[in-house]
Amino acid sequence: MIRIYSWMCAALLLAGCGSASGTDGAGGTGGLGATSGAGGAGGQVLAQVLDPIDGDPAFAVLSTDFTSSAISLLEEDGTLLADEWLTSGSTWPTLVAALSGDVALPTKQMGDGSIVVIDRLNTDVVSRFDMTTGGLFGQVRTQGTSSVAAFSSNPHDCVFVNESSAWVSRYEPSFEEAPEPEVAGTDLLEIDPRAMMLTGNRVDLSSFNEEVDGVMAYARPDRLVRLGDFLLTGLDGLSADFTAALPGKVVVVEIATGDATGFSLPGVKACGMVVPIPGVDNRAFVSCRGASPTFDAVEQRMTAGLFVVEIDRDGVASIVRSWLPSSDPGAASSVGNIVPLNDREVIAVANGDFVTTTDEAYVLDVETGDQILLFSIPGSFEIGEGAYDPESELLLIPVSTEGVRMYGGDGSTFELIDTVEVSQSSGLGAIVVSSLR
């Protein structure tokens, strides 16, 4: 088991404007770890840095060309509310002057009228904005100063526990021999989203690092989901050059103690993507995209798969359902950019490769393996990660060359309603649609 440990040291950062089968894996040492506790300063009087939003945004759309980025806002029915509300051209006097080209949105936002944005590799900052006023709550840097000049903690996700606690996954490992906790990486880091400060708590996941054929592969926690009193994070488990991969694994973390327990997923690799299921509070979908030392698509397919993982009240994980492309030679390897519809059906993307340069989006039943083609488009990695509202039965899927496709219906009855154009003036491609509720 890995325990949370807490430590406080000199100020680390300044945040300018404010404050059914499967086996248990090995645990580890470490625990509620901490970075330093300094972060944002000030109260809730926010500096206005963006235009106030007159309306009730329900979805955010992330567009990028991986040099610059923009975030647009949609209403509940998919109507465009604010195009490029936040962009790499938005500047303010604070920790980071603008969005980078490597930006992510949390798997699940706070749902309180704010939006959190994650600047990833080589920026390493989490920012929180108030959409109603255009104000900035604050920003927090996810690492201290490392003796390794090129170190980046590369935050990948942020999950919210309550108004004063959120956890950030730090994807990159440190290559220092004995790094200090604030620059260790491969862990979960707690922040206070009210003040946008580090709390001093950290969950170290480095005990899940292992050698593969003589090469060290690192845990690399990616996406995060809260399931009751526990967090579930997926591990990509890749080496420094991404050629070696650990067997598939997720980690269950008890929020109160920081105890972390690995849970193995058989026959798969690179299982970093975990996604909540609408209306189900103790299960999550896990996507394992597969891995190959030569990045061969056929080899990746053989270690790819989807799982529904359940966490019981004691934090014990089990596999409820699973689907492996390798078990059905005629099936498309649709394991990417999953959007759960319920606890057995997902929207899942089969990305084009060097042989088949066509992206395909499917409705996939992981119980039966049935695939229904929703649409296809020429190109590779053109179809991004979408969002689904089960109440309105509205499905939104970003396509980098088009905008956001809107579908209505449920499962096999989905029909295309419209396509919403975003970031057309800047030429950025839509890659993620995220619910703000």
N, C-alpha and C positions, 0 to 999 in steps of 0.2 A: 504494500500500500504506500502511496505517496502522500505525505501530510503537508498541509499548509504551514509555513512558518513565516513570521513577521519580523521585519527589521526596519529601522529608520536610520538614515544617515544624512549627510549634507544635502542641500537642495539639488535636485537632479535637473529640473527644467523650469522654464517660465512659460506660462500660457497667457498670452497677451491680454485678452479682453474678458477674462472672467473665469469668473469662476466656472426457432426451434432447435437448431443445433448451433454449434459454435462452442468455443472453449474459452475459459477465462485466461487472459494473458498475464504476464508477469507484472507485478506492481513495480515500485521503485522506492527511491529515497528522496528526500527533499520535502517540499510541501508548500503551505501558504507561504509563498516566497514573497519577496517584496522587492520593489525597486525603491527609490527613495520616495518619500511622501510629498515632495513639493510638486506643485503644478500650477493651476490657474489661481488667480487672486481676485478678490472682489465679490460683490453680491450679485443680485439678480437685476440690477439696472444695466440693461444691455445696450451696447453700442450698435446703432443701426448700420449695417454694412451692405444690406441687400434690399430690394424693393419689398414692401409689405405685400402679402398675398390677400387679395379680396376674394375669398371663397374658401372651400373646404377641400384641400388636396387629398386624394386618396392613394395615388401612386406616384412614384418618382421614376424617371427614365434616365439612365446613365448612358451618355454617348461619348465616344472617344476615338481618336486615331492613334492613341498610345504616346502622343506627344503632348496633346492638350485634351481637356475633358469638359463636359457640360452636363448639368442636371436640369431636366425639365419636369414640370409637374402636371399631372392629369387629374381630372375630377373623377367622381365615383363611376360615372358612365363611360369613362375613357376620353372624354372631351379634353382638348388641350387647354390648360389653365394658364400656364406660364412657360413659354419656350425659353430654354437656356437661362433659367432663373439664376443659377450659379455656374460660373465658367472659370476657365483658367485665366481669363482677363479680369475677373473680379478681384480687386485688391483692397486691403485694409491694413492698418498699422498694428500688426500682431505677429504671432510666431511664424506663420507661413503666409507669404504674400499672395499666393494663388494656388488653385488646384494643379496637381501634377498631371502627367499623362497616365499614371498607374493608380487608379482610384477604384474603391469598392464601396458598396453599401451594405450595412449589416443584413444578415439573413432575416432578422425581424427587428423593426424599429421600435422605439419606446411607445409610440401610439398616443402621445400627449400633445401633438401639435408641433413637435420639434422634429428635425431631421439630423441624423448623424452621418457623417461622411468620413471614410477612412482613406488617407493617403498612404500608399503602401511602400514599395521598395525605394530606398534612398531618400524618402521624405519622412516616413515614420511618425505620422501625426493623426490623431483622431479629433475631429471638429464637430461641434453641435450648434445648430442654428434654430432660431424660432421663426417658423414660417409666417406666423401672423404679423409680426412686427418687422421681420427682416433682420432681427438682432442676432448677435453672436454670443451664445452662452460662454464659449471659451474653446480652447484647444489644449491638447495635452500631447507631449512627445512621449513615444513609447520606448525610449531607451536613453541611457546616459552616454557618456563619452567613452569610447572603446580604444584600447591600445592598438587594435587592428583598424587602420584608417578606413577601410572599405566596409566595415561592418554595418549592416542594416537589419533591424529586427523584423522588418517586413510584416506589419500587422495585417491580418487577413479577415478577421471578423470581430464583431462585438455583440455580446448577448447581455440583456438587461435583466437583473434580478429584482431590483426595486429602485426607488428614486435616488438612492445613495450608493448603489452598487451595480457595476457592470464589469464584465470580464472580456478581455481582448486576447485573441490568439496571436502569438508571435511565432511566425513561420520559420524564420531563418535560425540556424544554430550559430553559436559563436565558435570560432576556430582558435580562440585563446586556450592555453593549457588549463588555467584555473580562472575563468572569468568571474567578475563580480556579478551578483544577481541582476543588476539593472542592464547589463549588456550580455546576459547569458543566452537569451533567445530560447527557442524550442520549449515554450511554456505558455501559461495563461497568466495574464497580468490584470489586477483589479484596478478600476478607476472609479471615482465618484462623479457621476454624470451631472450632478447639480453644480459642483464647483469646477468640474473638469480638472481634477487633480488625481494623481496616483495616491492610492490609500496606503501603500507599503506592503500589500499582500500579493503573493505570487504562488502559482502551482507549477513546480518544476516537473517537466515530462522527459527530461534527458535520460532517465533510466530505461526508456523504451527505445533508445538508440541501440542498434545491433550491427555487427559486421555481417556482410553478405559476400561470400566468396573473397574474403580478405579485404573488402572495402567497407568502410563505415557508412551505414545508412542512418539517417537522422529521423526522429519522430515526425517533425514538421506538422504540428496541429494546424488544421485549416478552418473549416466551418464549425460553428457552435450552435447548439439548440438547448434550451432549458426544458427539462421534463420533470415537473414537480420540484422535489428537493435536490435534483441532480442536474448537472450539465453533461451533455454528450458532445464530444468532439471527435472528428474524424482525423486519422493520421494518414498523410501521404507517404511517409516512410521512405524518403529518397536520399540518395547520396549527394555529395556536393556537386557532382556533374550530372546528376539525374539519370545515371545509367544503371545503378543498382537500386533495388527496391525490396523493402521488407514485406513479408506476408501481410495480408489485409488485417487491419485492426482499428477499432474505435476505443475510446477511453471514457469511462464513467467517472465523474468527479462529484463527490458529495459537497454541496455548497457550504454547509455549516462548518465542515472540518478541513476541506481540501483533500480528503482521501481520494486517491485516483486508482482505478483498477482497469486494466486492459481487458478487452474482449475480442477474441480472434474471429475473423470471418473467413471461412474455408475457401480455398481455391482462387483467391483474388488478390489484387495488389492496388496500391494507390487509392485508398478509401477516404479521401479528405472531405468529400462533400456530404454533409448531413443536413436534412431539410425537415422542418416541422410538417405535420399532417393536419389539415383543417379539421377542427372539431375533435381531435384526439390528443390528449395531454400526456400520454405515457408511451407514445410510439413516434418513431421518426424514420424517414427513408434515408438509406445510405447508398451513395453512388460510388462504385469502385471503377475507375476508368481503365484500369489495367496498366501494365508497364512492360517495357522491352529495353534491353541494353542498347539496341540499335534503332530504337524508335520505330520498329516494324509494326504495321497496323494489324497484321494477322496474329502476331505474338501478343500484342496488347489485347486483342479480342479474347484470347484464351485465358486471360487473367482478369477479365472485366465482369461486372455483375451488379445487380441491385438487390438490396435487402430491406425488409421492414424489421427494425429492432425495437423491442419492448423493454422498458425498465420497470421493474416492480417496486413496491414501496420500500424495499430494503436496498434498492440500487443494483439488484441482480439483473443482468442483461440476458435476453434470449432472442433467437431469430424466429419471427412469426411467419415470414414469407421470404422467398428468394427467387431470383431468376438469373441464369447465366447464359449469355449468348453462345458460349461453347457447347451448351447442351442442345442447341437447335441450329444445325449448320445452315438452314435456310433463312434464319432470322437476321434482321439488321442488328448491328451492335449499338442499339439505342440506349445508352447509359449516361449521356451527357446532358447538362443543363436541365435537370429534372424539375418538374413542377407537380407536386402531389395533388390529385383531385380528391382522393380519399385514401384509406389505408390498404388499397390493393391496386389502384390505377394511378398512373402518372403520365404527364406529357414528358417524353424523353427524346433526345436528339441523337441521331447517328450522323456524326460529322464526316464530311468528305475527306479523302486522303489523297496521296499522290497518284493513286490508281483511279478511284471513283471520286471525282471532284463535284459531288453533289451533297448538299445537306438535306436531311430528311427529319421531319418532326412527326412522331408517332404518339397515339394513345396506346399505352402498354398496360396490359393486365399482368401483374407479376405472379398472380395465382395460376393462370392458365398459359401464360406466355403469348397470348394473342396480341397481335400488333395491328392497329388500324392507321394507315398513313393519313396524317392531317394535311400536310403539304410538303413540297420539296422545292429547293431553289438551287440554281447553279452556284458553285463555289464551295469553299471549305471554311468552316467556322463563321458562317454568315448568320446563322440562327443563334440567338443568345438565350439568356435565362429569363423566363417570363414569370408571370404572377397570375393567380386564379382566386376569384372571389366566389365562394360556393353559394352565398346568399343570392347574389344577382346572376350567378352562372356566367360571369364575364371572364374570359381568358384573354390575356394580353401577352403577345410574344414579340420580342424585338427582332428585327431583321436589319442588319447593318446597312444594306443597300436600299431599304425601303422606308423604315420607320418602325411603327408599332402596329402589328396586326391585331385586330379586335375580333374575337370569336364569341358567339353566344351559344349556350346549350350545355349539355352534360355528357361526357364520354363520347360515344359514337355519333351523337346528334349535333356536335359542334358545327356551326356554319359561320363563314366569314361575314362580318358586319361591315367593316371599314378598315382603312389603314390610316393611322395618324402620323403625319409627318412632323419630325422633330429635328432640330439642329441642321436644317437644310441650308441656311445661309453660311454656316461654318464648314459644312461638308463632313461633319463627324458622324460616325455610324453608331446606331443604338445597339447596345450589347446587354443591358440589364433593365428589367422592369421590376420594381420592388414595391410591395404594399407599405403604406404609411400607417396603417391601422393596427 
